[in-house]
Amino acid sequence: MKESRWDFPAERRYNFSDDMKFGSKGEELTRNFLQSIADGSFEVKTDRYRNGRMVVETQQNPRETGWKDSGLFVTEAKWWVYIYCLDGGMIAVSVDRLKRYIATLPAGRLKKFAWNSNNPTKGFLLLPEEVMDMLINPEYDAEE
């Protein structure tokens, strides 16, 4: 079955000047990302189970003292880096974009993790296709 969203639009006329401007925006994004990395403005999480899912922590209950915002909801980082395998498989998404995506999820998606520890957490478990949707869907773009 052919999926049209992966095709190039036939009606699109290529314009070097427009393409150059678009490419420049990508270069600016990369410069900003690298500067944020150099400044230490990133949060790194690692998928221990290598199952392709992304866990996004949003709350914790340290020593059963009550649920408090944590993880994504308190980070001051600009970028959320998620390591899928330790030999170089990772993605980076802006914290703002990830927050916009998480805000669209129903509250029923909130899961409890590490429930048998002295610091249980809550957050969202994103499936691989949801991670890809978050990365490419214009619905989560910043308003310009």
N, CA, C and O atoms as a MOPAC input file, in Angstrom:
PM7 MOZYME 1SCF
protein

 N      0.83800 1    -1.17800 1     0.00000 1
 C      0.00000 1     0.00000 1     0.00000 1
 C      0.88500 1     1.24400 1     0.00000 1
 O      1.76900 1     1.38900 1     0.84400 1
 N      0.64400 1     2.11300 1    -0.93100 1
 C      1.41200 1     3.35100 1    -1.04200 1
 C      0.86700 1     4.38500 1    -0.06900 1
 O     -0.34400 1     4.58000 1     0.03000 1
 N      1.76700 1     5.04400 1     0.64600 1
 C      1.34700 1     6.07400 1     1.58900 1
 C      1.79500 1     7.42700 1     1.04800 1
 O      2.99100 1     7.69900 1     0.95000 1
 N      0.83500 1     8.26500 1     0.70000 1
 C      1.12900 1     9.51600 1     0.00100 1
 C      1.88500 1    10.54000 1     0.83100 1
 O      2.53600 1    11.42000 1     0.26900 1
 N      1.81700 1    10.44700 1     2.15900 1
 C      2.51200 1    11.47300 1     2.93400 1
 C      4.02700 1    11.38100 1     2.79100 1
 O      4.73200 1    12.30600 1     3.19400 1
 N      4.54600 1    10.29400 1     2.23100 1
 C      5.98800 1    10.14400 1     2.04100 1
 C      6.43800 1    10.61600 1     0.66000 1
 O      7.63800 1    10.69900 1     0.39600 1
 N      5.49600 1    10.92200 1    -0.21400 1
 C      5.82600 1    11.34400 1    -1.57100 1
 C      6.13000 1    12.83800 1    -1.62500 1
 O      5.66900 1    13.61500 1    -0.78900 1
 N      6.91300 1    13.21900 1    -2.62300 1
 C      7.12000 1    14.63300 1    -2.88400 1
 C      5.90900 1    15.14000 1    -3.64000 1
 O      5.42300 1    14.45600 1    -4.54200 1
 N      5.40800 1    16.31800 1    -3.30000 1
 C      4.23700 1    16.83600 1    -4.00700 1
 C      4.56500 1    17.11100 1    -5.46900 1
 O      5.53300 1    17.80900 1    -5.77100 1
 N      3.76100 1    16.56500 1    -6.37200 1
 C      4.00000 1    16.72200 1    -7.80800 1
 C      3.83700 1    18.17400 1    -8.24200 1
 O      4.50900 1    18.62400 1    -9.17000 1
 N      2.95300 1    18.90300 1    -7.58100 1
 C      2.67100 1    20.27200 1    -8.00400 1
 C      3.71400 1    21.27500 1    -7.50200 1
 O      3.67200 1    22.44400 1    -7.88800 1
 N      4.63800 1    20.84600 1    -6.66000 1
 C      5.62000 1    21.77800 1    -6.11100 1
 C      6.62500 1    22.17700 1    -7.17500 1
 O      7.21100 1    21.32800 1    -7.84700 1
 N      6.81400 1    23.46500 1    -7.31700 1
 C      7.83000 1    23.98300 1    -8.22600 1
 C      9.02100 1    24.38100 1    -7.37300 1
 O      8.87000 1    25.09900 1    -6.38500 1
 N     10.17100 1    23.93100 1    -7.74100 1
 C     11.37300 1    24.21300 1    -6.97100 1
 C     11.92400 1    25.58000 1    -7.34200 1
 O     11.99800 1    25.95600 1    -8.51200 1
 N     12.30700 1    26.30600 1    -6.30500 1
 C     12.84200 1    27.64000 1    -6.44700 1
 C     14.11500 1    27.68600 1    -5.60900 1
 O     14.06700 1    27.53000 1    -4.38900 1
 N     15.24400 1    27.90000 1    -6.26200 1
 C     16.52800 1    27.85900 1    -5.56400 1
 C     16.56200 1    28.80700 1    -4.37900 1
 O     17.05200 1    28.43900 1    -3.31200 1
 N     16.05500 1    30.01000 1    -4.54300 1
 C     16.08500 1    31.01100 1    -3.47900 1
 C     15.27700 1    30.53900 1    -2.26700 1
 O     15.73500 1    30.65900 1    -1.13100 1
 N     14.07500 1    30.00200 1    -2.50600 1
 C     13.24700 1    29.48300 1    -1.40900 1
 C     13.92300 1    28.29500 1    -0.73900 1
 O     13.92800 1    28.18600 1     0.48700 1
 N     14.49300 1    27.40500 1    -1.54500 1
 C     15.17300 1    26.23900 1    -0.98600 1
 C     16.38400 1    26.64700 1    -0.15600 1
 O     16.67900 1    26.02600 1     0.86500 1
 N     17.08200 1    27.68600 1    -0.59100 1
 C     18.24300 1    28.18700 1     0.13900 1
 C     17.81500 1    28.75900 1     1.49900 1
 O     18.47300 1    28.51500 1     2.51000 1
 N     16.71500 1    29.51700 1     1.51700 1
 C     16.19300 1    30.06900 1     2.77100 1
 C     15.79600 1    28.94300 1     3.72100 1
 O     16.07800 1    29.00200 1     4.91800 1
 N     15.14100 1    27.92100 1     3.18200 1
 C     14.71200 1    26.78200 1     4.00000 1
 C     15.93100 1    26.06800 1     4.58400 1
 O     15.94900 1    25.72900 1     5.76700 1
 N     16.94800 1    25.84100 1     3.75200 1
 C     18.18100 1    25.20300 1     4.20800 1
 C     18.89100 1    26.02700 1     5.26700 1
 O     19.47000 1    25.47700 1     6.20300 1
 N     18.84600 1    27.34800 1     5.12100 1
 C     19.47900 1    28.23700 1     6.10900 1
 C     18.80400 1    28.11500 1     7.46800 1
 O     19.47100 1    28.18800 1     8.50000 1
 N     17.49300 1    27.93100 1     7.47700 1
 C     16.77800 1    27.73300 1     8.74900 1
 C     17.26200 1    26.45200 1     9.42500 1
 O     17.41000 1    26.41600 1    10.64600 1
 N     17.50800 1    25.40100 1     8.64400 1
 C     18.04100 1    24.15400 1     9.19800 1
 C     19.43200 1    24.35200 1     9.77500 1
 O     19.75700 1    23.80500 1    10.82900 1
 N     20.25600 1    25.13500 1     9.08400 1
 C     21.59600 1    25.42800 1     9.58900 1
 C     21.52700 1    26.22600 1    10.88100 1
 O     22.30300 1    25.97400 1    11.80400 1
 N     20.60900 1    27.18800 1    10.96300 1
 C     20.45200 1    27.98100 1    12.18000 1
 C     19.99400 1    27.09000 1    13.33800 1
 O     20.49500 1    27.22200 1    14.45500 1
 N     19.06000 1    26.19800 1    13.08200 1
 C     18.60200 1    25.26100 1    14.10800 1
 C     19.77000 1    24.41900 1    14.61700 1
 O     19.90500 1    24.20100 1    15.82100 1
 N     20.61200 1    23.94700 1    13.69700 1
 C     21.76600 1    23.12600 1    14.07700 1
 C     22.75800 1    23.94200 1    14.90000 1
 O     23.28500 1    23.44100 1    15.89400 1
 N     23.02300 1    25.18200 1    14.51000 1
 C     23.92100 1    26.04400 1    15.29300 1
 C     23.37600 1    26.25100 1    16.70600 1
 O     24.11800 1    26.15700 1    17.68500 1
 N     22.07300 1    26.53500 1    16.80500 1
 C     21.45600 1    26.74200 1    18.11700 1
 C     21.53000 1    25.47100 1    18.96200 1
 O     21.79100 1    25.53500 1    20.16300 1
 N     21.30100 1    24.32600 1    18.33600 1
 C     21.39000 1    23.03800 1    19.03900 1
 C     22.80600 1    22.82200 1    19.56900 1
 O     22.98800 1    22.50000 1    20.74300 1
 N     23.79800 1    22.99700 1    18.71500 1
 C     25.18700 1    22.77300 1    19.12700 1
 C     25.61300 1    23.75700 1    20.21200 1
 O     26.36800 1    23.39500 1    21.11400 1
 N     25.13600 1    25.00300 1    20.13100 1
 C     25.45200 1    25.97500 1    21.17100 1
 C     24.80400 1    25.55800 1    22.49200 1
 O     25.41000 1    25.69900 1    23.55400 1
 N     23.58500 1    25.05000 1    22.42700 1
 C     22.91300 1    24.57100 1    23.64600 1
 C     23.66600 1    23.39400 1    24.25300 1
 O     23.79700 1    23.29800 1    25.47400 1
 N     24.15900 1    22.50200 1    23.40500 1
 C     24.94800 1    21.36700 1    23.88900 1
 C     26.21600 1    21.88500 1    24.56400 1
 O     26.57300 1    21.43400 1    25.65300 1
 N     26.89800 1    22.83800 1    23.91400 1
 C     28.12500 1    23.40400 1    24.48800 1
 C     27.84000 1    24.11000 1    25.81500 1
 O     28.67600 1    24.09400 1    26.71800 1
 N     26.66100 1    24.73000 1    25.93600 1
 C     26.28000 1    25.43800 1    27.16000 1
 C     25.74200 1    24.49800 1    28.23700 1
 O     25.49300 1    24.92300 1    29.36500 1
 N     25.56400 1    23.22300 1    27.89300 1
 C     25.03400 1    22.26500 1    28.85800 1
 C     23.52500 1    22.32200 1    29.00500 1
 O     22.98700 1    21.83400 1    29.99800 1
 N     22.83400 1    22.90600 1    28.04200 1
 C     21.38200 1    23.05700 1    28.12600 1
 C     20.66200 1    21.88600 1    27.45900 1
 O     19.91800 1    22.05900 1    26.49400 1
 N     20.90600 1    20.68600 1    28.00200 1
 C     20.25000 1    19.50600 1    27.46900 1
 C     20.00000 1    18.51300 1    28.59100 1
 O     20.70400 1    18.49400 1    29.60100 1
 N     19.00600 1    17.70800 1    28.39300 1
 C     18.59700 1    16.65700 1    29.32500 1
 C     18.79600 1    15.35400 1    28.55800 1
 O     18.36000 1    15.24900 1    27.41200 1
 N     19.44100 1    14.36400 1    29.15800 1
 C     19.69500 1    13.09600 1    28.47700 1
 C     19.00200 1    11.96600 1    29.22200 1
 O     19.15300 1    11.81900 1    30.43400 1
 N     18.25200 1    11.18300 1    28.49400 1
 C     17.58700 1     9.99000 1    29.02500 1
 C     18.00600 1     8.81200 1    28.16300 1
 O     18.28000 1     8.97400 1    26.97400 1
 N     18.05500 1     7.61900 1    28.76300 1
 C     18.53800 1     6.44000 1    28.04000 1
 C     17.53900 1     5.30300 1    28.15700 1
 O     17.02900 1     5.01400 1    29.23900 1
 N     17.26500 1     4.65900 1    27.02200 1
 C     16.35500 1     3.51200 1    26.94500 1
 C     17.13500 1     2.25200 1    27.31900 1
 O     17.80600 1     1.65900 1    26.47400 1
 N     17.04700 1     1.85000 1    28.56900 1
 C     17.76500 1     0.67200 1    29.05200 1
 C     17.30100 1    -0.60900 1    28.34500 1
 O     18.08200 1    -1.54400 1    28.17100 1
 N     16.03900 1    -0.64500 1    27.94600 1
 C     15.46200 1    -1.87700 1    27.42200 1
 C     15.53000 1    -1.99700 1    25.90700 1
 O     15.20400 1    -3.05000 1    25.35900 1
 N     15.94800 1    -0.93300 1    25.22200 1
 C     16.08800 1    -0.92400 1    23.77000 1
 C     14.83300 1    -1.44300 1    23.08100 1
 O     14.89900 1    -2.28900 1    22.18900 1
 N     13.69900 1    -0.92500 1    23.51000 1
 C     12.43300 1    -1.35300 1    22.92300 1
 C     11.83700 1    -0.28400 1    22.00300 1
 O     10.73000 1    -0.45100 1    21.49100 1
 N     12.55700 1     0.79100 1    21.79800 1
 C     12.09400 1     1.82900 1    20.88700 1
 C     11.10300 1     2.80100 1    21.49200 1
 O     10.67400 1     3.74800 1    20.83300 1
 N     10.73900 1     2.57400 1    22.73200 1
 C      9.78500 1     3.47400 1    23.38200 1
 C     10.53100 1     4.55800 1    24.14800 1
 O     11.65600 1     4.35200 1    24.60200 1
 N      9.89300 1     5.70700 1    24.28200 1
 C     10.49000 1     6.83300 1    24.99700 1
 C      9.67900 1     7.09400 1    26.26700 1
 O      8.46600 1     7.29700 1    26.21400 1
 N     10.36600 1     7.08500 1    27.39700 1
 C      9.73200 1     7.41400 1    28.67000 1
 C     10.00700 1     8.89000 1    28.95100 1
 O     11.15200 1     9.33800 1    28.90100 1
 N      8.95200 1     9.63500 1    29.24500 1
 C      9.08300 1    11.05200 1    29.55400 1
 C      8.52300 1    11.27100 1    30.95900 1
 O      7.30900 1    11.30400 1    31.15800 1
 N      9.42400 1    11.42000 1    31.92400 1
 C      9.01600 1    11.63700 1    33.31400 1
 C      8.49000 1    13.05800 1    33.49200 1
 O      9.04200 1    14.01900 1    32.95700 1
 N      7.39100 1    13.16200 1    34.26900 1
 C      6.80400 1    14.47500 1    34.53200 1
 C      6.57000 1    14.73400 1    36.02200 1
 O      6.41300 1    15.88400 1    36.43200 1
 N      6.54700 1    13.66200 1    36.84400 1
 C      6.30700 1    13.82000 1    38.27900 1
 C      7.08100 1    12.75700 1    39.04500 1
 O      7.43200 1    11.71200 1    38.49700 1
 N      7.34200 1    13.03700 1    40.31700 1
 C      7.95900 1    12.03800 1    41.18800 1
 C      7.37900 1    12.16500 1    42.59600 1
 O      6.82400 1    13.20000 1    42.96700 1
 N      7.52000 1    11.09300 1    43.36600 1
 C      7.02900 1    11.05900 1    44.73700 1
 C      8.15700 1    10.54900 1    45.63700 1
 O      8.12600 1     9.40500 1    46.09100 1
 N      9.15700 1    11.40800 1    45.89200 1
 C     10.32100 1    10.94600 1    46.65700 1
 C      9.95800 1    10.57100 1    48.09600 1
 O      9.38500 1    11.36000 1    48.84800 1
 N     10.31000 1     9.35600 1    48.43900 1
 C     10.07700 1     8.82600 1    49.79000 1
 C      8.64700 1     9.03500 1    50.26700 1
 O      8.39200 1     9.29800 1    51.44200 1
 N      7.70900 1     8.91000 1    49.30600 1
 C      6.27000 1     9.02200 1    49.60000 1
 C      5.91700 1    10.33500 1    50.30000 1
 O      5.09600 1    10.36000 1    51.21800 1
 N      6.55100 1    11.42800 1    49.85200 1
 C      6.28000 1    12.73600 1    50.45600 1
 C      5.24400 1    13.52900 1    49.65800 1
 O      4.93000 1    14.66900 1    50.00300 1
 N      4.72600 1    12.93700 1    48.61500 1
 C      3.73300 1    13.60900 1    47.77100 1
 C      4.26700 1    13.83900 1    46.37100 1
 O      5.46900 1    14.01100 1    46.17000 1
 N      3.36400 1    13.84200 1    45.40800 1
 C      3.74900 1    13.99900 1    44.00400 1
 C      4.16100 1    15.43200 1    43.72800 1
 O      3.47100 1    16.38100 1    44.10100 1
 N      5.31900 1    15.56700 1    43.05600 1
 C      5.86900 1    16.86400 1    42.68700 1
 C      6.25900 1    16.82600 1    41.21300 1
 O      6.65100 1    15.78100 1    40.69500 1
 N      6.15100 1    17.96900 1    40.54500 1
 C      6.61700 1    18.04100 1    39.16400 1
 C      8.09900 1    17.69100 1    39.11800 1
 O      8.85600 1    18.02000 1    40.03100 1
 N      8.49900 1    17.02500 1    38.04800 1
 C      9.90000 1    16.66100 1    37.84000 1
 C     10.11900 1    16.46400 1    36.34300 1
 O      9.21100 1    16.67300 1    35.53800 1
 N     11.31600 1    16.06500 1    35.98900 1
 C     11.62100 1    15.73700 1    34.59200 1
 C     11.27900 1    16.86500 1    33.63500 1
 O     11.74000 1    17.99500 1    33.79400 1
 N     10.46700 1    16.54400 1    32.64200 1
 C     10.11000 1    17.50200 1    31.60200 1
 C      9.46400 1    18.75900 1    32.17000 1
 O      9.66400 1    19.85000 1    31.63700 1
 N      8.69300 1    18.62200 1    33.24400 1
 C      7.96000 1    19.76600 1    33.77900 1
 C      8.82800 1    20.73900 1    34.57600 1
 O      8.37300 1    21.83700 1    34.89700 1
 N     10.05700 1    20.36500 1    34.90000 1
 C     10.92100 1    21.27200 1    35.66700 1
 C     12.25800 1    21.56800 1    34.99000 1
 O     13.00400 1    22.43200 1    35.45000 1
 N     12.56300 1    20.87200 1    33.91900 1
 C     13.86700 1    21.06500 1    33.29500 1
 C     14.03500 1    22.49500 1    32.78700 1
 O     13.08400 1    23.12200 1    32.32000 1
 N     15.25100 1    22.98800 1    32.88600 1
 C     15.60600 1    24.28000 1    32.30800 1
 C     16.36000 1    24.09300 1    30.99500 1
 O     16.79400 1    25.06300 1    30.37300 1
 N     16.51200 1    22.83600 1    30.58400 1
 C     17.21800 1    22.51800 1    29.34300 1
 C     16.41300 1    22.97800 1    28.13700 1
 O     15.19400 1    23.13100 1    28.20500 1
 N     17.11400 1    23.19400 1    27.04000 1
 C     16.46200 1    23.54700 1    25.77600 1
 C     16.20600 1    22.30200 1    24.92200 1
 O     15.31300 1    22.29800 1    24.07500 1
 N     16.99600 1    21.24400 1    25.14900 1
 C     16.91600 1    20.03800 1    24.31000 1
 C     16.76100 1    18.79900 1    25.16700 1
 O     17.35300 1    18.69100 1    26.24100 1
 N     15.96300 1    17.87200 1    24.68300 1
 C     15.73300 1    16.57500 1    25.30700 1
 C     16.37900 1    15.54700 1    24.38200 1
 O     15.92500 1    15.34400 1    23.25600 1
 N     17.42900 1    14.90800 1    24.85800 1
 C     18.15100 1    13.92500 1    24.05700 1
 C     17.79500 1    12.54500 1    24.59500 1
 O     17.94300 1    12.27500 1    25.78700 1
 N     17.33100 1    11.68700 1    23.71700 1
 C     16.92100 1    10.34100 1    24.13800 1
 C     17.81600 1     9.32500 1    23.43900 1
 O     17.84000 1     9.23500 1    22.21100 1
 N     18.55000 1     8.56300 1    24.24500 1
 C     19.48700 1     7.55900 1    23.73900 1
 C     18.74600 1     6.23000 1    23.60000 1
 O     18.21500 1     5.70400 1    24.57800 1
 N     18.71300 1     5.70200 1    22.40100 1
 C     18.05700 1     4.41100 1    22.15900 1
 C     19.03400 1     3.24700 1    22.25600 1
 O     18.64300 1     2.14000 1    22.62500 1
 N     20.29000 1     3.48400 1    21.93200 1
 C     21.31600 1     2.45600 1    22.12100 1
 C     22.64100 1     3.17500 1    22.35800 1
 O     22.88400 1     4.25300 1    21.81600 1
 N     23.48200 1     2.56700 1    23.16800 1
 C     24.69200 1     3.24900 1    23.62000 1
 C     25.80900 1     3.32600 1    22.58300 1
 O     26.86600 1     3.89100 1    22.86200 1
 N     25.59300 1     2.76700 1    21.39400 1
 C     26.63600 1     2.92900 1    20.38400 1
 C     26.26300 1     3.97700 1    19.34000 1
 O     26.80200 1     3.97800 1    18.23300 1
 N     25.34000 1     4.86900 1    19.69700 1
 C     25.11200 1     6.03100 1    18.84200 1
 C     23.71700 1     6.22500 1    18.30800 1
 O     23.53400 1     7.09300 1    17.45500 1
 N     22.72300 1     5.48500 1    18.74200 1
 C     21.35700 1     5.69400 1    18.27600 1
 C     20.60000 1     6.61100 1    19.20800 1
 O     20.24800 1     6.21900 1    20.32100 1
 N     20.34200 1     7.84200 1    18.75800 1
 C     19.67600 1     8.81300 1    19.62500 1
 C     18.88800 1     9.80200 1    18.79300 1
 O     19.08200 1     9.92300 1    17.58400 1
 N     17.99300 1    10.50700 1    19.46800 1
 C     17.30500 1    11.63800 1    18.85300 1
 C     17.41000 1    12.82000 1    19.80400 1
 O     17.64000 1    12.65400 1    21.00100 1
 N     17.24000 1    13.99700 1    19.26000 1
 C     17.17200 1    15.20600 1    20.06300 1
 C     15.93700 1    15.96800 1    19.61500 1
 O     15.69800 1    16.14500 1    18.42100 1
 N     15.15700 1    16.41400 1    20.58500 1
 C     13.95600 1    17.19500 1    20.29700 1
 C     13.96500 1    18.38400 1    21.25000 1
 O     14.38000 1    18.26400 1    22.40200 1
 N     13.51100 1    19.51800 1    20.76600 1
 C     13.48300 1    20.67600 1    21.66400 1
 C     12.50600 1    20.39800 1    22.79500 1
 O     11.47000 1    19.76300 1    22.59700 1
 N     12.84800 1    20.87600 1    23.96900 1
 C     11.97900 1    20.69600 1    25.13700 1
 C     10.62100 1    21.33000 1    24.86100 1
 O      9.59400 1    20.77500 1    25.25100 1
 N     10.60000 1    22.47800 1    24.19800 1
 C      9.33000 1    23.14100 1    23.89700 1
 C      8.44000 1    22.26400 1    23.00600 1
 O      7.23700 1    22.15600 1    23.24300 1
 N      9.02800 1    21.64600 1    21.99000 1
 C      8.24400 1    20.79200 1    21.09200 1
 C      7.72200 1    19.57400 1    21.85400 1
 O      6.56100 1    19.19600 1    21.69900 1
 N      8.57200 1    18.96400 1    22.67200 1
 C      8.14800 1    17.80700 1    23.45600 1
 C      7.01100 1    18.19500 1    24.40100 1
 O      6.06000 1    17.43000 1    24.56100 1
 N      7.09200 1    19.35600 1    25.02200 1
 C      6.01700 1    19.81800 1    25.90300 1
 C      4.71600 1    20.03100 1    25.12200 1
 O      3.63600 1    19.67900 1    25.59500 1
 N      4.83000 1    20.60800 1    23.92500 1
 C      3.61500 1    20.80100 1    23.10600 1
 C      2.98500 1    19.44700 1    22.77800 1
 O      1.76300 1    19.30600 1    22.81300 1
 N      3.80700 1    18.46500 1    22.46400 1
 C      3.28600 1    17.12800 1    22.14600 1
 C      2.63100 1    16.51000 1    23.37800 1
 O      1.50100 1    16.02800 1    23.29900 1
 N      3.32200 1    16.51800 1    24.50700 1
 C      2.80500 1    15.91000 1    25.74100 1
 C      1.47900 1    16.56000 1    26.13800 1
 O      0.58800 1    15.88000 1    26.64700 1
 N      1.34200 1    17.85600 1    25.91300 1
 C      0.11100 1    18.57500 1    26.27600 1
 C     -1.10000 1    18.06500 1    25.49700 1
 O     -2.23600 1    18.25700 1    25.93000 1
 N     -0.86900 1    17.41900 1    24.35500 1
 C     -1.99400 1    16.90700 1    23.55500 1
 C     -2.45000 1    15.52000 1    24.00100 1
 O     -3.50100 1    15.04800 1    23.56600 1
 N     -1.67800 1    14.86600 1    24.85800 1
 C     -2.01700 1    13.50500 1    25.27600 1
 C     -3.08000 1    13.52500 1    26.36900 1
 O     -3.06500 1    14.40400 1    27.23100 1
 N     -4.00100 1    12.56500 1    26.34200 1
 C     -5.00800 1    12.51500 1    27.39700 1
 C     -4.38200 1    12.15400 1    28.74300 1
 O     -3.39800 1    11.41700 1    28.80300 1
 N     -4.96400 1    12.68200 1    29.82000 1
 C     -4.45000 1    12.42800 1    31.17400 1
 C     -4.40300 1    10.93600 1    31.47800 1
 O     -3.57700 1    10.49700 1    32.27800 1
 N     -5.26700 1    10.16100 1    30.86200 1
 C     -5.28200 1     8.71300 1    31.07500 1
 C     -4.02300 1     8.01600 1    30.59800 1
 O     -3.78300 1     6.86200 1    30.95300 1
 N     -3.22200 1     8.69200 1    29.80700 1
 C     -1.95800 1     8.11900 1    29.31700 1
 C     -0.84600 1     8.19200 1    30.35300 1
 O      0.18700 1     7.54000 1    30.19800 1
 N     -1.04500 1     8.98500 1    31.41900 1
 C     -0.04100 1     9.11700 1    32.47000 1
 C      0.14600 1     7.76100 1    33.14500 1
 O     -0.81700 1     7.15100 1    33.61000 1
 N      1.39700 1     7.29400 1    33.19600 1
 C      1.71000 1     5.99000 1    33.79300 1
 C      2.60900 1     6.17300 1    35.00600 1
 O      3.33700 1     7.15900 1    35.12000 1
 N      2.54200 1     5.20800 1    35.90100 1
 C      3.42500 1     5.20400 1    37.06200 1
 C      4.59400 1     4.27200 1    36.76100 1
 O      4.40000 1     3.14300 1    36.30900 1
 N      5.81000 1     4.75400 1    37.01500 1
 C      7.02500 1     3.98200 1    36.79400 1
 C      7.75100 1     3.81300 1    38.12400 1
 O      7.53700 1     4.58300 1    39.06000 1
 N      8.59500 1     2.81900 1    38.19800 1
 C      9.41500 1     2.56600 1    39.39500 1
 C      8.54600 1     2.52600 1    40.64500 1
 O      8.92800 1     3.03600 1    41.69800 1
 N      7.39400 1     1.92500 1    40.51700 1
 C      6.41800 1     1.91400 1    41.61200 1
 C      6.91300 1     1.16300 1    42.83500 1
 O      6.39500 1     1.37900 1    43.93100 1
 N      7.88600 1     0.30000 1    42.68600 1
 C      8.38700 1    -0.48800 1    43.81200 1
 C      9.69800 1     0.08500 1    44.35700 1
 O     10.52100 1    -0.64900 1    44.90500 1
 N      9.88500 1     1.39000 1    44.20300 1
 C     11.11300 1     2.02900 1    44.68600 1
 C     10.75400 1     3.10800 1    45.69800 1
 O      9.57600 1     3.36700 1    45.94500 1
 N     11.77500 1     3.74100 1    46.28800 1
 C     11.49800 1     4.82600 1    47.22100 1
 C     11.33500 1     6.16300 1    46.49300 1
 O     11.20100 1     7.20500 1    47.13600 1
 N     11.34600 1     6.13900 1    45.16300 1
 C     11.11000 1     7.33900 1    44.37300 1
 C     10.31000 1     6.98200 1    43.12300 1
 O     10.83400 1     7.03200 1    42.01000 1
 N      9.03000 1     6.62000 1    43.31200 1
 C      8.22400 1     6.31400 1    42.12300 1
 C      8.04200 1     7.57000 1    41.27800 1
 O      8.07100 1     8.68800 1    41.79300 1
 N      7.85600 1     7.37300 1    39.99100 1
 C      7.67900 1     8.48600 1    39.07100 1
 C      6.43600 1     8.25700 1    38.22600 1
 O      5.92700 1     7.14100 1    38.12500 1
 N      5.96400 1     9.32700 1    37.63000 1
 C      4.88100 1     9.26200 1    36.65900 1
 C      5.35200 1     9.95800 1    35.39800 1
 O      6.21200 1    10.83800 1    35.42600 1
 N      4.77100 1     9.54100 1    34.31000 1
 C      5.11200 1    10.16200 1    33.04500 1
 C      4.38800 1     9.48800 1    31.90900 1
 O      3.38700 1     8.80100 1    32.11000 1
 N      4.89400 1     9.68700 1    30.73100 1
 C      4.26300 1     9.17600 1    29.52600 1
 C      5.21600 1     8.21700 1    28.81000 1
 O      6.41800 1     8.46600 1    28.71500 1
 N      4.66500 1     7.14100 1    28.32000 1
 C      5.41100 1     6.15800 1    27.54200 1
 C      5.00400 1     6.34000 1    26.08600 1
 O      3.86700 1     6.05500 1    25.71100 1
 N      5.93500 1     6.81500 1    25.27300 1
 C      5.65100 1     7.07000 1    23.86800 1
 C      6.13300 1     5.90100 1    23.02000 1
 O      7.27600 1     5.46100 1    23.14000 1
 N      5.25100 1     5.40900 1    22.16600 1
 C      5.60600 1     4.33400 1    21.24800 1
 C      6.43000 1     4.90600 1    20.09400 1
 O      6.37400 1     6.10900 1    19.83700 1
 N      7.19400 1     4.06100 1    19.39600 1
 C      8.05100 1     4.57400 1    18.31500 1
 C      7.29800 1     5.42200 1    17.28100 1
 O      7.80700 1     6.45100 1    16.83600 1
 N      6.09900 1     4.99600 1    16.90200 1
 C      5.35300 1     5.77100 1    15.90300 1
 C      4.89300 1     7.12000 1    16.47100 1
 O      4.71300 1     8.07400 1    15.71400 1
 N      4.70300 1     7.21000 1    17.77800 1
 C      4.34900 1     8.48900 1    18.39200 1
 C      5.55400 1     9.42300 1    18.42900 1
 O      5.41700 1    10.63000 1    18.22900 1
 N      6.72300 1     8.86500 1    18.68500 1
 C      7.94400 1     9.67300 1    18.66900 1
 C      8.12700 1    10.27000 1    17.27800 1
 O      8.42200 1    11.45700 1    17.14200 1
 N      7.95200 1     9.44900 1    16.25000 1
 C      8.11000 1     9.95600 1    14.87500 1
 C      7.06000 1    11.01800 1    14.57000 1
 O      7.37100 1    12.03500 1    13.94900 1
 N      5.81800 1    10.79100 1    15.00100 1
 C      4.76400 1    11.78200 1    14.78200 1
 C      5.13500 1    13.10300 1    15.45300 1
 O      4.96400 1    14.16900 1    14.86100 1
 N      5.64000 1    13.03800 1    16.68400 1
 C      6.04100 1    14.24800 1    17.40200 1
 C      7.12200 1    14.99900 1    16.61800 1
 O      7.12800 1    16.22900 1    16.58800 1
 N      8.02900 1    14.25900 1    15.99000 1
 C      9.14700 1    14.88500 1    15.28700 1
 C      8.74400 1    15.52200 1    13.96100 1
 O      9.32500 1    16.53300 1    13.56700 1
 N      7.75500 1    14.94700 1    13.26100 1
 C      7.48300 1    15.42100 1    11.89500 1
 C      6.14800 1    16.13300 1    11.71100 1
 O      5.95800 1    16.81800 1    10.70600 1
 N      5.22800 1    15.99100 1    12.64300 1
 C      3.88400 1    16.53400 1    12.46500 1
 C      3.89200 1    18.04400 1    12.68700 1
 O      4.30100 1    18.50600 1    13.75200 1
 N      3.44600 1    18.81800 1    11.69900 1
 C      3.43000 1    20.28500 1    11.84700 1
 C      2.50300 1    20.76300 1    12.95900 1
 O      2.58500 1    21.92200 1    13.36500 1
 N      1.63300 1    19.90600 1    13.45700 1
 C      0.74800 1    20.27000 1    14.56300 1
 C      1.53600 1    20.70000 1    15.79800 1
 O      1.02500 1    21.46000 1    16.62100 1
 N      2.77700 1    20.22100 1    15.93900 1
 C      3.57500 1    20.52200 1    17.12500 1
 C      4.63000 1    21.60600 1    16.86800 1
 O      5.47600 1    21.87400 1    17.72200 1
 N      4.57000 1    22.22400 1    15.68600 1
 C      5.48200 1    23.32600 1    15.37500 1
 C      5.16400 1    24.53100 1    16.26800 1
 O      4.02200 1    24.72800 1    16.68400 1
 N      6.17300 1    25.31200 1    16.54600 1
 C      5.95900 1    26.55800 1    17.28800 1
 C      5.19600 1    27.52400 1    16.38000 1
 O      5.39900 1    27.55100 1    15.16600 1
 N      4.33300 1    28.29900 1    16.98400 1
 C      3.62400 1    29.31100 1    16.19700 1
 C      4.60100 1    30.42000 1    15.85400 1
 O      5.39100 1    30.86200 1    16.68800 1
 N      4.52700 1    30.85200 1    14.62300 1
 C      5.45400 1    31.92000 1    14.18500 1
 C      4.78700 1    33.24300 1    14.15400 1
 O      5.41700 1    34.24400 1    13.81100 1

